[in-house]
Amino acid sequence: MKKIEAIIRKSKFDEVKEALHQIEVNFFSYWDVTGVGNEKQGHVYRGVSYSTSDIQRRYLSIIVSDPFLEITVNAVIKSAYTGEVGDGKIFVSPIEEAYRIRTKEKGKETLN
């Protein structure tokens, strides 16, 4: 099993969520987060200057079985892509074990 952590634009969340549902990844967790990015310029909106160094993003945590790793990562990349600075990052980590509390199952069966 693998843990996919994706940090994406909040504006792309609905597209990413739909892409994940289309490949049958129906459970994941997400949080609104703030980070510091590489973009150093500010933006002016209605005469007010905003710093873009503190960036509002959405953080997704997705656990998949090994065969679903590549298709899941590709779905996130394709749906979160704008081609602009700040599209986000994806990190992949191994998961040693998973347990379903209700049934006491363990292993990849807990992901269904």
C-alpha positions in Angstrom: 0.0 0.0 0.0 1.0 3.6 -0.6 0.1 6.9 0.9 -0.2 9.7 -1.7 0.0 13.2 -0.2 -1.0 15.9 -2.7 -1.0 19.7 -2.2 -3.1 21.4 -4.8 -4.8 24.6 -5.6 -8.1 25.0 -3.8 -9.7 26.0 -7.1 -8.8 22.6 -8.6 -10.2 20.5 -5.7 -13.6 19.6 -7.3 -11.8 18.5 -10.6 -9.4 16.4 -8.6 -12.2 14.9 -6.5 -14.1 14.0 -9.6 -11.0 12.5 -11.3 -10.4 10.3 -8.2 -14.1 9.1 -8.2 -13.8 8.2 -11.9 -10.9 5.8 -11.1 -12.9 4.5 -8.1 -10.8 6.1 -5.4 -13.8 6.9 -3.2 -12.2 7.6 0.1 -9.5 10.2 1.0 -9.0 12.9 3.6 -8.3 16.5 2.9 -7.5 19.7 4.8 -7.2 23.4 4.0 -3.6 24.4 4.5 -1.4 27.4 4.1 2.1 27.2 2.9 5.0 29.2 1.7 5.8 28.8 -1.9 8.4 29.8 -4.5 6.4 32.6 -6.0 7.7 35.9 -4.6 5.7 38.6 -6.3 2.6 40.2 -4.9 -0.7 40.7 -6.7 -2.9 43.8 -6.6 -6.7 43.3 -6.5 -9.0 46.4 -6.4 -6.1 48.6 -5.3 -5.0 46.3 -2.4 -1.7 44.5 -2.6 -1.6 40.8 -1.6 1.4 38.8 -0.8 1.5 35.4 -2.6 4.2 34.0 -0.4 1.6 32.6 2.0 -0.5 30.4 -0.3 -3.9 28.8 0.5 -3.9 25.2 -0.7 -5.8 21.9 -0.2 -3.9 18.9 1.2 -5.1 15.5 0.2 -4.2 12.2 1.9 -5.0 9.1 -0.2 -4.2 5.5 0.6 -4.2 3.1 -2.3 -3.0 -0.5 -3.0 0.2 -0.7 -5.0 -1.5 -1.4 -8.4 -3.5 1.8 -8.1 -0.5 4.1 -7.4 0.3 5.2 -10.9 -3.3 5.7 -12.0 -4.1 7.7 -8.9 -1.0 9.9 -9.2 -1.8 10.5 -12.9 -5.4 11.4 -12.2 -4.3 14.0 -9.6 -1.6 15.4 -12.0 -4.0 15.7 -14.9 -6.9 17.2 -13.0 -4.8 19.6 -10.9 -2.6 20.9 -13.7 -2.8 24.6 -14.9 0.8 25.0 -16.1 1.3 27.9 -13.8 3.6 28.3 -10.8 1.8 26.9 -7.7 0.1 23.9 -9.2 1.3 21.8 -6.2 3.3 18.8 -5.2 2.7 15.1 -4.8 4.6 12.9 -2.3 4.4 9.1 -2.1 5.2 7.0 1.0 5.0 3.3 1.8 2.3 2.2 4.2 3.3 -0.9 6.3 -0.2 -1.9 7.4 -3.8 -0.8 7.6 -6.6 -1.9 9.9 -10.4 -1.4 9.7 -11.6 -0.9 13.3 -15.2 -2.0 12.7 -14.4 -5.4 11.3 -10.9 -5.9 12.6 -9.7 -6.6 9.1 -6.1 -5.7 8.1 -4.3 -5.3 4.9 -5.4 -4.1 1.5 -9.0 -5.3 2.2 -9.4 -2.3 4.5 -9.2 0.1 1.5 -12.4 -1.2 -0.1 
